[in-house]
Amino acid sequence: MFFERRDLDLRQNAHRPFLDKYHSNWIIDDDYFLIPTFYLKGDSAVVGNGRHRITLLSKHTKLFPIAFEGYKNEPNESQINLYKKLVHCSLPQDYVYDFPDLEIEDLGEDVGKFRI
């Protein structure tokens, strides 16, 4: 509810049906999940990378890891308050998150992610 809805709706793959699965491109070396990112611009949170991942994870869990890219300009009070609502806590680099148990599948071309 804090993210710019238009930004989520206009993601590059928005014309495709939303699938309740992880894309195999989001998982590296069978161990590492590429977490989505966001930044604050104006009074909105905007997805940097991972629109589908944010939508998917938010359907299955209230809290999930997401990387904060920063502010696009000097933050104002409203942005600082929004940040405090979005960021529950900072996580150590070696933190292990128990992701929802969902099927992993190659969902086709992933325009938001390069192939490794």
C-alpha positions in Angstrom: 0.0 0.0 0.0 3.0 2.3 0.4 4.3 1.7 -3.1 3.4 3.8 -6.1 0.6 1.8 -7.6 1.0 3.1 -11.1 4.7 2.1 -11.0 3.7 -1.5 -10.0 1.0 -1.7 -12.6 3.2 -0.4 -15.4 6.1 -2.9 -14.8 7.6 -4.1 -18.1 5.9 -7.5 -17.8 2.5 -6.1 -16.8 0.9 -7.5 -19.9 1.7 -11.1 -18.7 -0.6 -12.9 -16.3 0.7 -12.8 -12.7 1.9 -16.2 -11.6 2.1 -17.2 -7.9 5.6 -18.7 -8.4 9.3 -17.7 -8.1 11.1 -17.1 -11.4 14.2 -19.3 -11.6 16.2 -16.3 -12.6 15.7 -14.8 -9.1 17.7 -17.6 -7.5 21.4 -17.8 -7.9 23.5 -20.9 -7.2 20.4 -22.6 -5.6 21.0 -20.6 -2.4 20.6 -16.8 -3.0 17.4 -15.0 -3.8 17.7 -11.6 -5.5 15.7 -9.4 -3.3 13.8 -6.5 -4.7 14.9 -2.9 -4.2 13.1 0.4 -3.7 13.9 4.1 -3.3 11.9 7.1 -2.1 10.9 9.8 -4.6 8.5 12.6 -3.6 6.0 11.1 -1.2 6.1 7.6 -2.8 8.1 4.4 -2.6 9.2 3.4 -6.1 10.5 0.0 -7.0 14.0 0.0 -8.4 14.1 -3.7 -9.3 11.7 -6.5 -8.5 8.1 -5.4 -9.0 6.9 -8.9 -9.5 8.9 -10.1 -6.4 7.4 -7.3 -4.2 3.9 -8.2 -5.4 4.4 -11.9 -4.9 6.0 -11.7 -1.5 3.4 -9.2 -0.2 0.7 -11.7 -1.0 2.3 -14.3 1.2 3.9 -12.5 4.1 3.7 -9.2 5.9 7.5 -8.7 6.3 10.1 -9.7 3.8 13.6 -8.5 2.8 13.9 -5.6 0.4 17.0 -3.4 -0.2 16.7 0.4 0.2 18.5 2.2 -2.6 18.2 5.6 -0.9 16.5 8.9 -1.6 16.5 10.5 -5.0 16.7 14.0 -3.4 17.5 15.3 0.1 14.8 13.6 2.2 12.0 15.6 3.7 10.0 14.8 6.9 7.3 12.9 4.9 9.9 10.7 3.2 11.6 9.9 6.5 8.2 8.9 8.0 7.5 6.7 5.0 10.9 5.1 5.4 10.1 4.3 9.0 6.8 2.6 8.0 8.5 0.5 5.3 11.7 -0.5 7.0 11.1 -2.7 9.9 14.8 -3.3 10.7 18.2 -3.6 9.1 19.4 -7.1 8.5 22.9 -8.4 8.9 24.6 -9.5 5.7 24.5 -13.2 6.7 20.8 -13.1 7.7 18.8 -16.1 6.5 15.2 -15.4 5.6 12.7 -18.2 5.4 10.9 -17.4 2.1 7.4 -18.6 1.5 7.4 -22.1 0.0 6.4 -21.5 -3.6 7.1 -23.3 -6.8 10.2 -22.2 -8.8 9.9 -22.1 -12.5 11.5 -20.5 -15.5 8.7 -18.0 -16.3 10.3 -16.9 -19.6 12.1 -13.7 -20.4 12.7 -11.6 -17.3 13.1 -8.1 -18.6 14.0 -6.7 -15.2 16.9 -9.2 -14.7 19.8 -10.2 -16.9 20.6 -13.9 -17.3 23.6 -15.1 -15.4 
